[in-house]
Amino acid sequence: MSEDLAAADPWLRPQWDKAALLTIDTQVDFVEGGASPIPGTAAVVPAVASIAAAFRAAGRPIVHVVRLYQGDDVDLARRTLLDGGAPIVRPGTPGSQVVPQLLPPAAPDLDPAALLDGGLQQLGPGEWAMWKPRWGAFYRTDLERFLRQLDVSTVVVAGCNFPNCPRAAVIEASERDFRIVIAADAISGVDDRHLQEAGRLGALHTTTAGIVAALCSLPM
């Protein structure tokens, strides 16, 4: 699950000195043992954590994109489940929290009031959490403006369940002319066909090792 990023089309090639990491829905409820486990998510947590550590070391921004289900602002596909009382990523619950291995030391718990109000919550230097109300990280959020202010041109996508939210984030990032790198071994639910289809939108893919090596090569 890797391709030669250095040989990619110049318009698609990642600019690592302008890269940001997006971790998608890597929350306790979605890991095996949680209220709504996504198969394979626990297995990719160490890889996502390694990428996050490399971004921190390189001084590059990280946004942990999360779901919080409250009231009736919920995808139609999940409405029946949640109307039935399913305890999935309810604001303020332990299951709604980002998996601890992904976070910087002494990161605070998520602040549901601030997140549901549309703000980005700082979790550490250069690191934030952000709520998204639907599948895509850019839909009804301030993410594009926030990344542009940080002079980000390239997004690395990792996290939980590629067929749903990570894929939506890839499509939205492509529509906004971000360069995209899919961390293929750091996303649950991904397969070769997904990567091929995303490639037709200009999204490149590589491994955790490739991403870490690229970040380590940046001048400090």
C-alpha positions as CSV (number, residue, x, y, z in Angstrom):
1,M,0.0,0.0,0.0
2,S,2.5,2.6,-1.1
3,E,3.4,4.6,-4.2
4,D,6.4,6.7,-5.1
5,L,5.4,10.2,-4.0
6,A,8.6,11.8,-5.3
7,A,7.7,10.7,-8.8
8,A,4.1,12.0,-8.6
9,D,2.6,14.7,-10.7
10,P,4.1,18.0,-9.5
11,W,0.6,19.4,-8.8
12,L,-0.2,16.4,-6.6
13,R,3.2,15.9,-4.9
14,P,3.0,16.6,-1.2
15,Q,4.7,19.7,0.2
16,W,5.8,18.3,3.6
17,D,6.8,21.7,4.9
18,K,3.2,22.8,4.4
19,A,1.5,19.6,5.6
20,A,-1.1,19.1,8.2
21,L,-2.4,15.8,9.7
22,L,-6.1,15.1,9.9
23,T,-7.0,12.2,12.2
24,I,-10.6,11.2,11.5
25,D,-13.1,9.8,14.1
26,T,-10.4,7.9,16.0
27,Q,-12.5,7.9,19.2
28,V,-12.9,5.4,22.0
29,D,-16.4,4.4,21.0
30,F,-15.2,3.4,17.5
31,V,-12.3,1.2,18.6
32,E,-12.9,-2.4,19.4
33,G,-14.4,-2.6,22.9
34,G,-16.3,0.7,22.4
35,A,-20.0,1.3,22.0
36,S,-19.9,1.2,18.1
37,P,-16.6,-0.6,17.2
38,I,-15.3,-0.4,13.6
39,P,-13.3,-3.5,12.8
40,G,-9.6,-2.9,12.4
41,T,-9.5,0.5,14.1
42,A,-7.6,-0.7,17.2
43,A,-5.0,-2.3,14.9
44,V,-4.2,1.0,13.1
45,V,-4.0,3.1,16.3
46,P,-0.2,2.6,16.7
47,A,0.4,3.7,13.1
48,V,-1.8,6.8,13.6
49,A,0.0,7.6,16.8
50,S,3.4,7.3,15.1
51,I,2.3,9.7,12.4
52,A,1.0,12.2,15.0
53,A,4.3,11.9,16.9
54,A,6.2,12.7,13.7
55,F,4.1,15.7,12.9
56,R,4.7,17.0,16.5
57,A,8.4,16.5,16.1
58,A,8.4,18.4,12.8
59,G,6.3,21.2,14.2
60,R,3.5,20.6,11.8
61,P,-0.2,21.0,12.7
62,I,-2.5,18.2,13.7
63,V,-6.4,18.4,13.7
64,H,-8.2,15.6,15.4
65,V,-11.6,15.6,13.6
66,V,-14.4,14.0,15.8
67,R,-18.1,13.2,15.8
68,L,-20.4,14.1,18.6
69,Y,-24.0,13.1,18.5
70,Q,-26.5,15.3,20.3
71,G,-30.1,16.3,19.5
72,D,-31.4,15.8,16.0
73,D,-28.4,17.2,14.1
74,V,-27.5,13.7,12.9
75,D,-27.0,11.9,9.6
76,L,-30.2,10.3,8.4
77,A,-28.4,7.0,8.2
78,R,-27.8,7.1,11.9
79,R,-31.0,8.7,13.1
80,T,-32.9,5.5,13.9
81,L,-29.9,4.1,15.8
82,L,-29.5,7.2,17.9
83,D,-33.2,7.7,18.4
84,G,-33.2,4.2,19.9
85,G,-30.8,5.4,22.6
86,A,-27.5,4.0,21.2
87,P,-24.8,5.5,23.5
88,I,-22.4,6.5,20.6
89,V,-20.0,9.5,21.0
90,R,-22.4,11.3,23.2
91,P,-20.9,14.7,24.2
92,G,-18.9,14.5,27.5
93,T,-18.8,10.7,27.6
94,P,-15.6,8.7,27.9
95,G,-16.4,7.0,24.5
96,S,-16.5,10.4,22.7
97,Q,-12.8,11.1,23.6
98,V,-10.0,10.8,21.1
99,V,-8.0,7.6,21.7
100,P,-5.4,8.6,24.2
101,Q,-2.4,7.2,22.3
102,L,-3.0,9.9,19.6
103,L,-2.8,12.9,21.9
104,P,0.1,15.0,23.2
105,P,1.0,14.8,26.9
106,A,-1.5,16.5,29.3
107,A,-4.0,17.0,26.6
108,P,-7.4,18.1,28.1
109,D,-10.6,16.2,27.6
110,L,-12.8,17.4,24.7
111,D,-14.9,20.4,25.4
112,P,-18.2,19.5,23.8
113,A,-19.8,22.9,24.3
114,A,-16.9,24.7,22.4
115,L,-16.7,22.0,19.7
116,L,-20.5,21.9,19.0
117,D,-20.4,25.7,18.8
118,G,-18.0,25.3,15.8
119,G,-14.7,26.2,17.5
120,L,-11.4,24.4,17.4
121,Q,-10.2,23.3,20.8
122,Q,-6.4,23.4,21.3
123,L,-5.1,20.2,22.8
124,G,-1.4,21.1,22.7
125,P,1.1,23.2,20.7
126,G,0.0,23.1,17.1
127,E,-2.7,20.5,17.8
128,W,-6.5,20.9,17.9
129,A,-9.7,19.0,18.0
130,M,-12.7,19.9,15.7
131,W,-16.2,18.6,15.5
132,K,-17.8,17.8,12.2
133,P,-21.6,17.4,11.9
134,R,-21.6,15.0,9.0
135,W,-19.3,12.6,7.1
136,G,-16.9,15.2,5.6
137,A,-14.4,17.1,7.7
138,F,-15.0,20.3,5.6
139,Y,-18.8,20.3,5.6
140,R,-20.2,23.0,7.8
141,T,-16.9,23.5,9.5
142,D,-14.1,26.1,9.6
143,L,-11.4,23.7,8.6
144,E,-10.5,25.1,5.2
145,R,-10.1,28.6,6.5
146,F,-8.2,27.4,9.5
147,L,-5.7,25.4,7.3
148,R,-5.3,28.3,4.9
149,Q,-4.4,30.6,7.7
150,L,-1.6,28.1,8.7
151,D,-0.4,28.1,5.0
152,V,-1.2,24.4,4.7
153,S,-1.2,23.0,1.1
154,T,-1.1,19.3,1.9
155,V,-3.3,17.1,4.2
156,V,-2.4,13.7,5.4
157,V,-5.5,11.6,6.2
158,A,-5.5,8.9,8.8
159,G,-8.0,7.3,11.3
160,C,-11.2,5.4,11.3
161,N,-13.2,3.6,8.6
162,F,-12.2,4.8,5.2
163,P,-15.4,4.0,3.3
164,N,-17.3,6.7,5.3
165,C,-15.6,9.8,6.9
166,P,-12.0,9.6,5.6
167,R,-13.2,9.1,2.1
168,A,-15.6,12.1,2.4
169,A,-12.7,14.2,3.7
170,V,-10.5,13.2,0.8
171,I,-13.2,14.2,-1.7
172,E,-13.8,17.5,0.0
173,A,-10.0,18.2,0.2
174,S,-9.7,17.5,-3.5
175,E,-12.5,19.9,-4.3
176,R,-10.6,22.6,-2.4
177,D,-7.3,21.9,-4.2
178,F,-5.4,20.6,-1.2
179,R,-2.7,18.0,-2.0
180,I,-3.7,14.8,-0.3
181,V,-1.8,11.9,1.1
182,I,-3.7,8.8,2.4
183,A,-1.9,7.0,5.2
184,A,-2.9,3.6,3.8
185,D,-1.8,1.5,6.8
186,A,-3.2,4.0,9.3
187,I,-6.9,3.9,8.3
188,S,-9.3,1.1,9.2
189,G,-11.5,-0.2,6.4
190,V,-9.3,0.7,3.5
191,D,-8.5,-1.6,0.6
192,D,-6.7,-1.4,-2.8
193,R,-9.9,-0.4,-4.7
194,H,-10.5,2.5,-2.3
195,L,-6.9,3.8,-3.0
196,Q,-7.3,3.4,-6.7
197,E,-10.6,5.3,-6.7
198,A,-9.1,8.1,-4.5
199,G,-6.1,8.2,-6.9
200,R,-8.5,9.3,-9.7
201,L,-9.3,12.3,-7.6
202,G,-5.6,13.1,-7.2
203,A,-5.1,11.6,-3.8
204,L,-1.7,9.8,-3.3
205,H,-1.1,7.1,-0.7
206,T,1.8,5.8,1.2
207,T,2.7,4.0,4.4
208,T,3.3,5.3,7.9
209,A,7.0,4.7,7.4
210,G,7.0,6.8,4.3
211,I,5.3,9.7,6.0
212,V,7.5,9.6,9.0
213,A,10.6,9.5,6.9
214,A,9.4,12.5,4.8
215,L,8.7,14.5,8.0
216,C,12.1,13.6,9.5
217,S,13.8,14.9,6.4
218,L,12.5,18.4,6.9
219,P,15.0,21.0,8.2
220,M,14.5,21.9,11.8
